[in-house]
Amino acid sequence: MNAANWTKSSFSSGGDNCVEVAFGSGETVGVRDSKVVPGPLLAVNGEAFAAFLDGVKRGRLDRTA
């Protein structure tokens, strides 16, 4: 994932809470904190990442407690 093209979230406002994502070779998707470029990073397969995004879009990951 080191040579991957990382993209910052469009919801990042330039503040301290920025997330970047990269789509690597095959089905690997990387997620990292833009303030800590050398690492760590989370690498998941494309299917798991798609399920995560679906859960976010549907509000299933909201923490109300």
Phi and psi in radians as a Rosetta constraint file:
Dihedral C 1 N 2 CA 2 C 2 CIRCULARHARMONIC -1.074 0.35
Dihedral N 2 CA 2 C 2 N 3 CIRCULARHARMONIC -0.656 0.35
Dihedral C 2 N 3 CA 3 C 3 CIRCULARHARMONIC -1.616 0.35
Dihedral N 3 CA 3 C 3 N 4 CIRCULARHARMONIC 0.106 0.35
Dihedral C 3 N 4 CA 4 C 4 CIRCULARHARMONIC -1.233 0.35
Dihedral N 4 CA 4 C 4 N 5 CIRCULARHARMONIC 2.745 0.35
Dihedral C 4 N 5 CA 5 C 5 CIRCULARHARMONIC -1.532 0.35
Dihedral N 5 CA 5 C 5 N 6 CIRCULARHARMONIC 1.867 0.35
Dihedral C 5 N 6 CA 6 C 6 CIRCULARHARMONIC -1.515 0.35
Dihedral N 6 CA 6 C 6 N 7 CIRCULARHARMONIC 2.448 0.35
Dihedral C 6 N 7 CA 7 C 7 CIRCULARHARMONIC -2.182 0.35
Dihedral N 7 CA 7 C 7 N 8 CIRCULARHARMONIC 2.268 0.35
Dihedral C 7 N 8 CA 8 C 8 CIRCULARHARMONIC -1.397 0.35
Dihedral N 8 CA 8 C 8 N 9 CIRCULARHARMONIC 2.517 0.35
Dihedral C 8 N 9 CA 9 C 9 CIRCULARHARMONIC -0.993 0.35
Dihedral N 9 CA 9 C 9 N 10 CIRCULARHARMONIC 2.444 0.35
Dihedral C 9 N 10 CA 10 C 10 CIRCULARHARMONIC -1.212 0.35
Dihedral N 10 CA 10 C 10 N 11 CIRCULARHARMONIC -0.232 0.35
Dihedral C 10 N 11 CA 11 C 11 CIRCULARHARMONIC -1.540 0.35
Dihedral N 11 CA 11 C 11 N 12 CIRCULARHARMONIC -0.070 0.35
Dihedral C 11 N 12 CA 12 C 12 CIRCULARHARMONIC -1.247 0.35
Dihedral N 12 CA 12 C 12 N 13 CIRCULARHARMONIC 2.272 0.35
Dihedral C 12 N 13 CA 13 C 13 CIRCULARHARMONIC -1.775 0.35
Dihedral N 13 CA 13 C 13 N 14 CIRCULARHARMONIC 0.234 0.35
Dihedral C 13 N 14 CA 14 C 14 CIRCULARHARMONIC 1.519 0.35
Dihedral N 14 CA 14 C 14 N 15 CIRCULARHARMONIC 0.040 0.35
Dihedral C 14 N 15 CA 15 C 15 CIRCULARHARMONIC -1.478 0.35
Dihedral N 15 CA 15 C 15 N 16 CIRCULARHARMONIC -2.665 0.35
Dihedral C 15 N 16 CA 16 C 16 CIRCULARHARMONIC -1.578 0.35
Dihedral N 16 CA 16 C 16 N 17 CIRCULARHARMONIC -0.114 0.35
Dihedral C 16 N 17 CA 17 C 17 CIRCULARHARMONIC -1.927 0.35
Dihedral N 17 CA 17 C 17 N 18 CIRCULARHARMONIC 1.186 0.35
Dihedral C 17 N 18 CA 18 C 18 CIRCULARHARMONIC -1.906 0.35
Dihedral N 18 CA 18 C 18 N 19 CIRCULARHARMONIC 2.368 0.35
Dihedral C 18 N 19 CA 19 C 19 CIRCULARHARMONIC -2.039 0.35
Dihedral N 19 CA 19 C 19 N 20 CIRCULARHARMONIC 2.432 0.35
Dihedral C 19 N 20 CA 20 C 20 CIRCULARHARMONIC -2.081 0.35
Dihedral N 20 CA 20 C 20 N 21 CIRCULARHARMONIC 2.617 0.35
Dihedral C 20 N 21 CA 21 C 21 CIRCULARHARMONIC -2.311 0.35
Dihedral N 21 CA 21 C 21 N 22 CIRCULARHARMONIC 2.566 0.35
Dihedral C 21 N 22 CA 22 C 22 CIRCULARHARMONIC -2.428 0.35
Dihedral N 22 CA 22 C 22 N 23 CIRCULARHARMONIC 2.431 0.35
Dihedral C 22 N 23 CA 23 C 23 CIRCULARHARMONIC -1.792 0.35
Dihedral N 23 CA 23 C 23 N 24 CIRCULARHARMONIC 1.875 0.35
Dihedral C 23 N 24 CA 24 C 24 CIRCULARHARMONIC -1.475 0.35
Dihedral N 24 CA 24 C 24 N 25 CIRCULARHARMONIC -2.950 0.35
Dihedral C 24 N 25 CA 25 C 25 CIRCULARHARMONIC -1.197 0.35
Dihedral N 25 CA 25 C 25 N 26 CIRCULARHARMONIC 2.593 0.35
Dihedral C 25 N 26 CA 26 C 26 CIRCULARHARMONIC 1.225 0.35
Dihedral N 26 CA 26 C 26 N 27 CIRCULARHARMONIC -2.320 0.35
Dihedral C 26 N 27 CA 27 C 27 CIRCULARHARMONIC -1.876 0.35
Dihedral N 27 CA 27 C 27 N 28 CIRCULARHARMONIC 0.263 0.35
Dihedral C 27 N 28 CA 28 C 28 CIRCULARHARMONIC -1.489 0.35
Dihedral N 28 CA 28 C 28 N 29 CIRCULARHARMONIC 2.309 0.35
Dihedral C 28 N 29 CA 29 C 29 CIRCULARHARMONIC -2.099 0.35
Dihedral N 29 CA 29 C 29 N 30 CIRCULARHARMONIC 2.260 0.35
Dihedral C 29 N 30 CA 30 C 30 CIRCULARHARMONIC -1.856 0.35
Dihedral N 30 CA 30 C 30 N 31 CIRCULARHARMONIC 2.513 0.35
Dihedral C 30 N 31 CA 31 C 31 CIRCULARHARMONIC -2.309 0.35
Dihedral N 31 CA 31 C 31 N 32 CIRCULARHARMONIC 2.329 0.35
Dihedral C 31 N 32 CA 32 C 32 CIRCULARHARMONIC -2.570 0.35
Dihedral N 32 CA 32 C 32 N 33 CIRCULARHARMONIC 2.892 0.35
Dihedral C 32 N 33 CA 33 C 33 CIRCULARHARMONIC -1.453 0.35
Dihedral N 33 CA 33 C 33 N 34 CIRCULARHARMONIC 2.200 0.35
Dihedral C 33 N 34 CA 34 C 34 CIRCULARHARMONIC -1.160 0.35
Dihedral N 34 CA 34 C 34 N 35 CIRCULARHARMONIC -0.312 0.35
Dihedral C 34 N 35 CA 35 C 35 CIRCULARHARMONIC -1.423 0.35
Dihedral N 35 CA 35 C 35 N 36 CIRCULARHARMONIC -0.271 0.35
Dihedral C 35 N 36 CA 36 C 36 CIRCULARHARMONIC -2.186 0.35
Dihedral N 36 CA 36 C 36 N 37 CIRCULARHARMONIC 1.187 0.35
Dihedral C 36 N 37 CA 37 C 37 CIRCULARHARMONIC -1.021 0.35
Dihedral N 37 CA 37 C 37 N 38 CIRCULARHARMONIC -0.693 0.35
Dihedral C 37 N 38 CA 38 C 38 CIRCULARHARMONIC -1.200 0.35
Dihedral N 38 CA 38 C 38 N 39 CIRCULARHARMONIC -0.240 0.35
Dihedral C 38 N 39 CA 39 C 39 CIRCULARHARMONIC 2.460 0.35
Dihedral N 39 CA 39 C 39 N 40 CIRCULARHARMONIC 3.058 0.35
Dihedral C 39 N 40 CA 40 C 40 CIRCULARHARMONIC -1.321 0.35
Dihedral N 40 CA 40 C 40 N 41 CIRCULARHARMONIC 2.959 0.35
Dihedral C 40 N 41 CA 41 C 41 CIRCULARHARMONIC -2.391 0.35
Dihedral N 41 CA 41 C 41 N 42 CIRCULARHARMONIC 2.749 0.35
Dihedral C 41 N 42 CA 42 C 42 CIRCULARHARMONIC -1.840 0.35
Dihedral N 42 CA 42 C 42 N 43 CIRCULARHARMONIC 2.190 0.35
Dihedral C 42 N 43 CA 43 C 43 CIRCULARHARMONIC -2.028 0.35
Dihedral N 43 CA 43 C 43 N 44 CIRCULARHARMONIC 2.163 0.35
Dihedral C 43 N 44 CA 44 C 44 CIRCULARHARMONIC -2.305 0.35
Dihedral N 44 CA 44 C 44 N 45 CIRCULARHARMONIC 2.883 0.35
Dihedral C 44 N 45 CA 45 C 45 CIRCULARHARMONIC -1.408 0.35
Dihedral N 45 CA 45 C 45 N 46 CIRCULARHARMONIC 2.817 0.35
Dihedral C 45 N 46 CA 46 C 46 CIRCULARHARMONIC -1.029 0.35
Dihedral N 46 CA 46 C 46 N 47 CIRCULARHARMONIC -0.639 0.35
Dihedral C 46 N 47 CA 47 C 47 CIRCULARHARMONIC -1.138 0.35
Dihedral N 47 CA 47 C 47 N 48 CIRCULARHARMONIC -0.747 0.35
Dihedral C 47 N 48 CA 48 C 48 CIRCULARHARMONIC -1.155 0.35
Dihedral N 48 CA 48 C 48 N 49 CIRCULARHARMONIC -0.683 0.35
Dihedral C 48 N 49 CA 49 C 49 CIRCULARHARMONIC -1.158 0.35
Dihedral N 49 CA 49 C 49 N 50 CIRCULARHARMONIC -0.714 0.35
Dihedral C 49 N 50 CA 50 C 50 CIRCULARHARMONIC -1.096 0.35
Dihedral N 50 CA 50 C 50 N 51 CIRCULARHARMONIC -0.705 0.35
Dihedral C 50 N 51 CA 51 C 51 CIRCULARHARMONIC -1.139 0.35
Dihedral N 51 CA 51 C 51 N 52 CIRCULARHARMONIC -0.687 0.35
Dihedral C 51 N 52 CA 52 C 52 CIRCULARHARMONIC -1.073 0.35
Dihedral N 52 CA 52 C 52 N 53 CIRCULARHARMONIC -0.862 0.35
Dihedral C 52 N 53 CA 53 C 53 CIRCULARHARMONIC -1.064 0.35
Dihedral N 53 CA 53 C 53 N 54 CIRCULARHARMONIC -0.688 0.35
Dihedral C 53 N 54 CA 54 C 54 CIRCULARHARMONIC -1.080 0.35
Dihedral N 54 CA 54 C 54 N 55 CIRCULARHARMONIC -0.752 0.35
Dihedral C 54 N 55 CA 55 C 55 CIRCULARHARMONIC -1.108 0.35
Dihedral N 55 CA 55 C 55 N 56 CIRCULARHARMONIC -0.673 0.35
Dihedral C 55 N 56 CA 56 C 56 CIRCULARHARMONIC -1.132 0.35
Dihedral N 56 CA 56 C 56 N 57 CIRCULARHARMONIC -0.843 0.35
Dihedral C 56 N 57 CA 57 C 57 CIRCULARHARMONIC -1.079 0.35
Dihedral N 57 CA 57 C 57 N 58 CIRCULARHARMONIC -0.585 0.35
Dihedral C 57 N 58 CA 58 C 58 CIRCULARHARMONIC -1.551 0.35
Dihedral N 58 CA 58 C 58 N 59 CIRCULARHARMONIC -0.001 0.35
Dihedral C 58 N 59 CA 59 C 59 CIRCULARHARMONIC 1.323 0.35
Dihedral N 59 CA 59 C 59 N 60 CIRCULARHARMONIC 0.307 0.35
Dihedral C 59 N 60 CA 60 C 60 CIRCULARHARMONIC -1.379 0.35
Dihedral N 60 CA 60 C 60 N 61 CIRCULARHARMONIC -0.163 0.35
Dihedral C 60 N 61 CA 61 C 61 CIRCULARHARMONIC -1.876 0.35
Dihedral N 61 CA 61 C 61 N 62 CIRCULARHARMONIC 0.164 0.35
Dihedral C 61 N 62 CA 62 C 62 CIRCULARHARMONIC -1.150 0.35
Dihedral N 62 CA 62 C 62 N 63 CIRCULARHARMONIC 2.369 0.35
Dihedral C 62 N 63 CA 63 C 63 CIRCULARHARMONIC -1.839 0.35
Dihedral N 63 CA 63 C 63 N 64 CIRCULARHARMONIC 1.954 0.35
Dihedral C 63 N 64 CA 64 C 64 CIRCULARHARMONIC -1.867 0.35
Dihedral N 64 CA 64 C 64 N 65 CIRCULARHARMONIC -0.135 0.35
